[in-house]
Structure formats: C-alpha cells, structure tokens
Amino acid sequence: MALTYRGTGNLQACQLLLGHTQLESTVRYLSIKADDALMMSEPTDI
C-alpha cells in the first residue's frame, strides 16, 4: 500500500482500500508524517 500512496499521492484512496474509517489510522499505517500526507492530499491549483 505504501507504493500505491507514493505513486499516486492519493491518501483517501489508500484509506478506502485499507478499510480505515479514520485518516489518522492510514497515516500511521503508511508511516508518513500527517502534515506531509495532508499537504499531498490537497488539490493543487495550476
């Protein structure tokens, strides 16, 4: 799952695939910093 997250940056997709109800659980499972995860999951304006 960590490879999926690193490849897509889609934290919510990983959360759904893992069946987690709380985003914090997914962040902990993937061993990433919460701030980094939230920053990557925010939409970007181009």
CHARMM-style PDB file with segment names, atoms N, HN, CA, C and O in Angstrom:
ATOM      1  N   MET     1       0.813  -1.186   0.000  1.00  0.00      PROA
ATOM      2  CA  MET     1       0.000   0.000   0.000  1.00  0.00      PROA
ATOM      3  C   MET     1       0.863   1.258   0.000  1.00  0.00      PROA
ATOM      4  O   MET     1       0.473   2.285  -0.557  1.00  0.00      PROA
ATOM      5  N   ALA     2       2.020   1.177   0.617  1.00  0.00      PROA
ATOM      6  HN  ALA     2       2.337   0.343   1.070  1.00  0.00      PROA
ATOM      7  CA  ALA     2       2.908   2.337   0.644  1.00  0.00      PROA
ATOM      8  C   ALA     2       3.336   2.718  -0.772  1.00  0.00      PROA
ATOM      9  O   ALA     2       3.471   3.902  -1.081  1.00  0.00      PROA
ATOM     10  N   LEU     3       3.548   1.730  -1.626  1.00  0.00      PROA
ATOM     11  HN  LEU     3       3.438   0.769  -1.375  1.00  0.00      PROA
ATOM     12  CA  LEU     3       3.925   2.018  -3.011  1.00  0.00      PROA
ATOM     13  C   LEU     3       2.785   2.699  -3.758  1.00  0.00      PROA
ATOM     14  O   LEU     3       3.018   3.580  -4.586  1.00  0.00      PROA
ATOM     15  N   THR     4       1.570   2.296  -3.470  1.00  0.00      PROA
ATOM     16  HN  THR     4       1.381   1.580  -2.797  1.00  0.00      PROA
ATOM     17  CA  THR     4       0.402   2.934  -4.080  1.00  0.00      PROA
ATOM     18  C   THR     4       0.335   4.394  -3.664  1.00  0.00      PROA
ATOM     19  O   THR     4       0.096   5.274  -4.492  1.00  0.00      PROA
ATOM     20  N   TYR     5       0.545   4.644  -2.398  1.00  0.00      PROA
ATOM     21  HN  TYR     5       0.740   3.930  -1.726  1.00  0.00      PROA
ATOM     22  CA  TYR     5       0.498   6.019  -1.906  1.00  0.00      PROA
ATOM     23  C   TYR     5       1.612   6.858  -2.521  1.00  0.00      PROA
ATOM     24  O   TYR     5       1.376   7.983  -2.962  1.00  0.00      PROA
ATOM     25  N   ARG     6       2.815   6.314  -2.549  1.00  0.00      PROA
ATOM     26  HN  ARG     6       3.007   5.400  -2.191  1.00  0.00      PROA
ATOM     27  CA  ARG     6       3.938   7.071  -3.108  1.00  0.00      PROA
ATOM     28  C   ARG     6       3.754   7.330  -4.595  1.00  0.00      PROA
ATOM     29  O   ARG     6       4.151   8.380  -5.100  1.00  0.00      PROA
ATOM     30  N   GLY     7       3.155   6.380  -5.291  1.00  0.00      PROA
ATOM     31  HN  GLY     7       2.832   5.527  -4.880  1.00  0.00      PROA
ATOM     32  CA  GLY     7       2.954   6.532  -6.721  1.00  0.00      PROA
ATOM     33  C   GLY     7       1.851   7.502  -7.081  1.00  0.00      PROA
ATOM     34  O   GLY     7       1.948   8.216  -8.079  1.00  0.00      PROA
ATOM     35  N   THR     8       0.797   7.532  -6.270  1.00  0.00      PROA
ATOM     36  HN  THR     8       0.719   6.952  -5.460  1.00  0.00      PROA
ATOM     37  CA  THR     8      -0.354   8.369  -6.599  1.00  0.00      PROA
ATOM     38  C   THR     8      -0.476   9.599  -5.723  1.00  0.00      PROA
ATOM     39  O   THR     8      -1.000  10.622  -6.162  1.00  0.00      PROA
ATOM     40  N   GLY     9       0.000   9.515  -4.486  1.00  0.00      PROA
ATOM     41  HN  GLY     9       0.426   8.684  -4.129  1.00  0.00      PROA
ATOM     42  CA  GLY     9      -0.174  10.608  -3.545  1.00  0.00      PROA
ATOM     43  C   GLY     9      -1.609  10.731  -3.067  1.00  0.00      PROA
ATOM     44  O   GLY     9      -1.975  11.722  -2.435  1.00  0.00      PROA
ATOM     45  N   ASN    10      -2.431   9.718  -3.369  1.00  0.00      PROA
ATOM     46  HN  ASN    10      -2.133   8.913  -3.882  1.00  0.00      PROA
ATOM     47  CA  ASN    10      -3.847   9.769  -3.027  1.00  0.00      PROA
ATOM     48  C   ASN    10      -4.087   9.049  -1.705  1.00  0.00      PROA
ATOM     49  O   ASN    10      -4.282   7.834  -1.669  1.00  0.00      PROA
ATOM     50  N   LEU    11      -4.072   9.807  -0.640  1.00  0.00      PROA
ATOM     51  HN  LEU    11      -3.914  10.795  -0.669  1.00  0.00      PROA
ATOM     52  CA  LEU    11      -4.224   9.254   0.694  1.00  0.00      PROA
ATOM     53  C   LEU    11      -5.629   8.704   0.922  1.00  0.00      PROA
ATOM     54  O   LEU    11      -5.798   7.684   1.591  1.00  0.00      PROA
ATOM     55  N   GLN    12      -6.622   9.368   0.375  1.00  0.00      PROA
ATOM     56  HN  GLN    12      -6.485  10.196  -0.169  1.00  0.00      PROA
ATOM     57  CA  GLN    12      -8.001   8.920   0.565  1.00  0.00      PROA
ATOM     58  C   GLN    12      -8.258   7.592  -0.134  1.00  0.00      PROA
ATOM     59  O   GLN    12      -9.011   6.764   0.380  1.00  0.00      PROA
ATOM     60  N   ALA    13      -7.654   7.374  -1.286  1.00  0.00      PROA
ATOM     61  HN  ALA    13      -7.043   8.046  -1.703  1.00  0.00      PROA
ATOM     62  CA  ALA    13      -7.804   6.097  -1.976  1.00  0.00      PROA
ATOM     63  C   ALA    13      -7.189   4.980  -1.138  1.00  0.00      PROA
ATOM     64  O   ALA    13      -7.769   3.900  -1.019  1.00  0.00      PROA
ATOM     65  N   CYS    14      -6.037   5.232  -0.567  1.00  0.00      PROA
ATOM     66  HN  CYS    14      -5.566   6.109  -0.664  1.00  0.00      PROA
ATOM     67  CA  CYS    14      -5.399   4.239   0.295  1.00  0.00      PROA
ATOM     68  C   CYS    14      -6.264   3.959   1.519  1.00  0.00      PROA
ATOM     69  O   CYS    14      -6.385   2.815   1.954  1.00  0.00      PROA
ATOM     70  N   GLN    15      -6.852   4.994   2.060  1.00  0.00      PROA
ATOM     71  HN  GLN    15      -6.753   5.924   1.706  1.00  0.00      PROA
ATOM     72  CA  GLN    15      -7.738   4.836   3.207  1.00  0.00      PROA
ATOM     73  C   GLN    15      -8.898   3.914   2.864  1.00  0.00      PROA
ATOM     74  O   GLN    15      -9.229   3.015   3.637  1.00  0.00      PROA
ATOM     75  N   LEU    16      -9.512   4.131   1.717  1.00  0.00      PROA
ATOM     76  HN  LEU    16      -9.244   4.861   1.089  1.00  0.00      PROA
ATOM     77  CA  LEU    16     -10.635   3.288   1.291  1.00  0.00      PROA
ATOM     78  C   LEU    16     -10.194   1.853   1.036  1.00  0.00      PROA
ATOM     79  O   LEU    16     -10.873   0.909   1.441  1.00  0.00      PROA
ATOM     80  N   LEU    17      -9.063   1.690   0.367  1.00  0.00      PROA
ATOM     81  HN  LEU    17      -8.512   2.457   0.038  1.00  0.00      PROA
ATOM     82  CA  LEU    17      -8.567   0.349   0.069  1.00  0.00      PROA
ATOM     83  C   LEU    17      -8.222  -0.433   1.337  1.00  0.00      PROA
ATOM     84  O   LEU    17      -8.397  -1.651   1.388  1.00  0.00      PROA
ATOM     85  N   LEU    18      -7.737   0.262   2.344  1.00  0.00      PROA
ATOM     86  HN  LEU    18      -7.595   1.251   2.302  1.00  0.00      PROA
ATOM     87  CA  LEU    18      -7.383  -0.393   3.603  1.00  0.00      PROA
ATOM     88  C   LEU    18      -8.587  -0.595   4.517  1.00  0.00      PROA
ATOM     89  O   LEU    18      -8.520  -1.355   5.483  1.00  0.00      PROA
ATOM     90  N   GLY    19      -9.679   0.084   4.211  1.00  0.00      PROA
ATOM     91  HN  GLY    19      -9.733   0.701   3.427  1.00  0.00      PROA
ATOM     92  CA  GLY    19     -10.876  -0.050   5.036  1.00  0.00      PROA
ATOM     93  C   GLY    19     -10.813   0.735   6.335  1.00  0.00      PROA
ATOM     94  O   GLY    19     -11.516   0.418   7.294  1.00  0.00      PROA
ATOM     95  N   HSD    20      -9.970   1.756   6.364  1.00  0.00      PROA
ATOM     96  HN  HSD    20      -9.398   2.013   5.585  1.00  0.00      PROA
ATOM     97  CA  HSD    20      -9.848   2.589   7.565  1.00  0.00      PROA
ATOM     98  C   HSD    20     -10.965   3.628   7.595  1.00  0.00      PROA
ATOM     99  O   HSD    20     -11.320   4.200   6.564  1.00  0.00      PROA
ATOM    100  N   THR    21     -11.507   3.862   8.769  1.00  0.00      PROA
ATOM    101  HN  THR    21     -11.219   3.398   9.607  1.00  0.00      PROA
ATOM    102  CA  THR    21     -12.529   4.895   8.911  1.00  0.00      PROA
ATOM    103  C   THR    21     -11.917   6.242   9.271  1.00  0.00      PROA
ATOM    104  O   THR    21     -12.523   7.286   9.029  1.00  0.00      PROA
ATOM    105  N   GLN    22     -10.723   6.223   9.845  1.00  0.00      PROA
ATOM    106  HN  GLN    22     -10.231   5.375  10.042  1.00  0.00      PROA
ATOM    107  CA  GLN    22     -10.056   7.466  10.222  1.00  0.00      PROA
ATOM    108  C   GLN    22      -8.783   7.643   9.409  1.00  0.00      PROA
ATOM    109  O   GLN    22      -7.983   6.718   9.269  1.00  0.00      PROA
ATOM    110  N   LEU    23      -8.612   8.839   8.880  1.00  0.00      PROA
ATOM    111  HN  LEU    23      -9.261   9.591   8.994  1.00  0.00      PROA
ATOM    112  CA  LEU    23      -7.439   9.151   8.070  1.00  0.00      PROA
ATOM    113  C   LEU    23      -6.151   8.989   8.876  1.00  0.00      PROA
ATOM    114  O   LEU    23      -5.116   8.605   8.331  1.00  0.00      PROA
ATOM    115  N   GLU    24      -6.218   9.280  10.165  1.00  0.00      PROA
ATOM    116  HN  GLU    24      -7.058   9.592  10.608  1.00  0.00      PROA
ATOM    117  CA  GLU    24      -5.038   9.164  11.027  1.00  0.00      PROA
ATOM    118  C   GLU    24      -4.527   7.730  11.082  1.00  0.00      PROA
ATOM    119  O   GLU    24      -3.320   7.505  11.172  1.00  0.00      PROA
ATOM    120  N   SER    25      -5.424   6.772  11.028  1.00  0.00      PROA
ATOM    121  HN  SER    25      -6.404   6.955  10.955  1.00  0.00      PROA
ATOM    122  CA  SER    25      -5.019   5.366  11.026  1.00  0.00      PROA
ATOM    123  C   SER    25      -4.222   5.047   9.769  1.00  0.00      PROA
ATOM    124  O   SER    25      -3.220   4.335   9.825  1.00  0.00      PROA
ATOM    125  N   THR    26      -4.666   5.569   8.650  1.00  0.00      PROA
ATOM    126  HN  THR    26      -5.481   6.148   8.605  1.00  0.00      PROA
ATOM    127  CA  THR    26      -3.977   5.331   7.385  1.00  0.00      PROA
ATOM    128  C   THR    26      -2.600   5.979   7.399  1.00  0.00      PROA
ATOM    129  O   THR    26      -1.623   5.379   6.951  1.00  0.00      PROA
ATOM    130  N   VAL    27      -2.521   7.193   7.907  1.00  0.00      PROA
ATOM    131  HN  VAL    27      -3.315   7.681   8.270  1.00  0.00      PROA
ATOM    132  CA  VAL    27      -1.243   7.903   8.002  1.00  0.00      PROA
ATOM    133  C   VAL    27      -0.280   7.101   8.868  1.00  0.00      PROA
ATOM    134  O   VAL    27       0.887   6.938   8.511  1.00  0.00      PROA
ATOM    135  N   ARG    28      -0.755   6.606   9.991  1.00  0.00      PROA
ATOM    136  HN  ARG    28      -1.703   6.739  10.281  1.00  0.00      PROA
ATOM    137  CA  ARG    28       0.087   5.814  10.889  1.00  0.00      PROA
ATOM    138  C   ARG    28       0.511   4.507  10.216  1.00  0.00      PROA
ATOM    139  O   ARG    28       1.668   4.101  10.322  1.00  0.00      PROA
ATOM    140  N   TYR    29      -0.410   3.858   9.535  1.00  0.00      PROA
ATOM    141  HN  TYR    29      -1.350   4.188   9.449  1.00  0.00      PROA
ATOM    142  CA  TYR    29      -0.127   2.599   8.848  1.00  0.00      PROA
ATOM    143  C   TYR    29       0.941   2.777   7.773  1.00  0.00      PROA
ATOM    144  O   TYR    29       1.814   1.924   7.610  1.00  0.00      PROA
ATOM    145  N   LEU    30       0.869   3.869   7.052  1.00  0.00      PROA
ATOM    146  HN  LEU    30       0.160   4.561   7.184  1.00  0.00      PROA
ATOM    147  CA  LEU    30       1.825   4.123   5.975  1.00  0.00      PROA
ATOM    148  C   LEU    30       3.139   4.701   6.478  1.00  0.00      PROA
ATOM    149  O   LEU    30       4.082   4.866   5.704  1.00  0.00      PROA
ATOM    150  N   SER    31       3.206   5.007   7.765  1.00  0.00      PROA
ATOM    151  HN  SER    31       2.440   4.873   8.393  1.00  0.00      PROA
ATOM    152  CA  SER    31       4.418   5.566   8.381  1.00  0.00      PROA
ATOM    153  C   SER    31       4.858   6.854   7.697  1.00  0.00      PROA
ATOM    154  O   SER    31       6.024   7.019   7.338  1.00  0.00      PROA
ATOM    155  N   ILE    32       3.913   7.750   7.526  1.00  0.00      PROA
ATOM    156  HN  ILE    32       2.966   7.616   7.818  1.00  0.00      PROA
ATOM    157  CA  ILE    32       4.232   9.053   6.949  1.00  0.00      PROA
ATOM    158  C   ILE    32       3.839  10.134   7.943  1.00  0.00      PROA
ATOM    159  O   ILE    32       3.044   9.892   8.852  1.00  0.00      PROA
ATOM    160  N   LYS    33       4.387  11.305   7.771  1.00  0.00      PROA
ATOM    161  HN  LYS    33       5.033  11.501   7.033  1.00  0.00      PROA
ATOM    162  CA  LYS    33       4.048  12.423   8.641  1.00  0.00      PROA
ATOM    163  C   LYS    33       2.676  12.948   8.253  1.00  0.00      PROA
ATOM    164  O   LYS    33       2.373  13.089   7.068  1.00  0.00      PROA
ATOM    165  N   ALA    34       1.854  13.235   9.236  1.00  0.00      PROA
ATOM    166  HN  ALA    34       2.100  13.121  10.198  1.00  0.00      PROA
ATOM    167  CA  ALA    34       0.485  13.695   8.984  1.00  0.00      PROA
ATOM    168  C   ALA    34       0.470  14.981   8.171  1.00  0.00      PROA
ATOM    169  O   ALA    34      -0.362  15.126   7.275  1.00  0.00      PROA
ATOM    170  N   ASP    35       1.367  15.915   8.460  1.00  0.00      PROA
ATOM    171  HN  ASP    35       2.042  15.797   9.188  1.00  0.00      PROA
ATOM    172  CA  ASP    35       1.406  17.180   7.726  1.00  0.00      PROA
ATOM    173  C   ASP    35       1.733  16.950   6.250  1.00  0.00      PROA
ATOM    174  O   ASP    35       1.136  17.568   5.368  1.00  0.00      PROA
ATOM    175  N   ASP    36       2.695  16.051   5.993  1.00  0.00      PROA
ATOM    176  HN  ASP    36       3.180  15.550   6.710  1.00  0.00      PROA
ATOM    177  CA  ASP    36       3.065  15.750   4.614  1.00  0.00      PROA
ATOM    178  C   ASP    36       1.905  15.093   3.877  1.00  0.00      PROA
ATOM    179  O   ASP    36       1.636  15.409   2.718  1.00  0.00      PROA
ATOM    180  N   ALA    37       1.228  14.187   4.548  1.00  0.00      PROA
ATOM    181  HN  ALA    37       1.447  13.930   5.489  1.00  0.00      PROA
ATOM    182  CA  ALA    37       0.104  13.488   3.931  1.00  0.00      PROA
ATOM    183  C   ALA    37      -1.022  14.449   3.603  1.00  0.00      PROA
ATOM    184  O   ALA    37      -1.598  14.381   2.518  1.00  0.00      PROA
ATOM    185  N   LEU    38      -1.337  15.332   4.516  1.00  0.00      PROA
ATOM    186  HN  LEU    38      -0.869  15.388   5.398  1.00  0.00      PROA
ATOM    187  CA  LEU    38      -2.417  16.285   4.278  1.00  0.00      PROA
ATOM    188  C   LEU    38      -2.054  17.258   3.170  1.00  0.00      PROA
ATOM    189  O   LEU    38      -2.915  17.644   2.379  1.00  0.00      PROA
ATOM    190  N   MET    39      -0.800  17.658   3.103  1.00  0.00      PROA
ATOM    191  HN  MET    39      -0.101  17.345   3.745  1.00  0.00      PROA
ATOM    192  CA  MET    39      -0.365  18.574   2.051  1.00  0.00      PROA
ATOM    193  C   MET    39      -0.478  17.890   0.681  1.00  0.00      PROA
ATOM    194  O   MET    39      -0.907  18.514  -0.290  1.00  0.00      PROA
ATOM    195  N   MET    40      -0.098  16.625   0.603  1.00  0.00      PROA
ATOM    196  HN  MET    40       0.250  16.118   1.392  1.00  0.00      PROA
ATOM    197  CA  MET    40      -0.143  15.914  -0.666  1.00  0.00      PROA
ATOM    198  C   MET    40      -1.570  15.626  -1.102  1.00  0.00      PROA
ATOM    199  O   MET    40      -1.847  15.535  -2.299  1.00  0.00      PROA
ATOM    200  N   SER    41      -2.483  15.482  -0.140  1.00  0.00      PROA
ATOM    201  HN  SER    41      -2.259  15.556   0.831  1.00  0.00      PROA
ATOM    202  CA  SER    41      -3.842  15.131  -0.491  1.00  0.00      PROA
ATOM    203  C   SER    41      -4.684  16.353  -0.872  1.00  0.00      PROA
ATOM    204  O   SER    41      -5.802  16.211  -1.368  1.00  0.00      PROA
ATOM    205  N   GLU    42      -4.140  17.558  -0.636  1.00  0.00      PROA
ATOM    206  HN  GLU    42      -3.232  17.673  -0.233  1.00  0.00      PROA
ATOM    207  CA  GLU    42      -4.871  18.770  -1.009  1.00  0.00      PROA
ATOM    208  C   GLU    42      -4.794  18.971  -2.520  1.00  0.00      PROA
ATOM    209  O   GLU    42      -3.759  18.701  -3.130  1.00  0.00      PROA
ATOM    210  N   PRO    43      -5.865  19.436  -3.114  1.00  0.00      PROA
ATOM    211  CA  PRO    43      -5.820  19.707  -4.558  1.00  0.00      PROA
ATOM    212  C   PRO    43      -4.857  20.850  -4.862  1.00  0.00      PROA
ATOM    213  O   PRO    43      -4.682  21.757  -4.048  1.00  0.00      PROA
ATOM    214  N   THR    44      -4.250  20.802  -6.010  1.00  0.00      PROA
ATOM    215  HN  THR    44      -4.392  20.065  -6.671  1.00  0.00      PROA
ATOM    216  CA  THR    44      -3.293  21.835  -6.410  1.00  0.00      PROA
ATOM    217  C   THR    44      -3.866  22.692  -7.523  1.00  0.00      PROA
ATOM    218  O   THR    44      -4.502  22.181  -8.445  1.00  0.00      PROA
ATOM    219  N   ASP    45      -3.646  23.960  -7.439  1.00  0.00      PROA
ATOM    220  HN  ASP    45      -3.129  24.375  -6.690  1.00  0.00      PROA
ATOM    221  CA  ASP    45      -4.065  24.869  -8.496  1.00  0.00      PROA
ATOM    222  C   ASP    45      -2.929  25.042  -9.484  1.00  0.00      PROA
ATOM    223  O   ASP    45      -1.777  25.244  -9.101  1.00  0.00      PROA
ATOM    224  N   ILE    46      -3.265  24.961 -10.741  1.00  0.00      PROA
ATOM    225  HN  ILE    46      -4.201  24.796 -11.052  1.00  0.00      PROA
ATOM    226  CA  ILE    46      -2.238  25.134 -11.782  1.00  0.00      PROA
ATOM    227  C   ILE    46      -2.549  26.347 -12.609  1.00  0.00      PROA
ATOM    228  OT1 ILE    46      -1.808  26.668 -13.538  1.00  0.00      PROA
TER     229      ILE     46
END
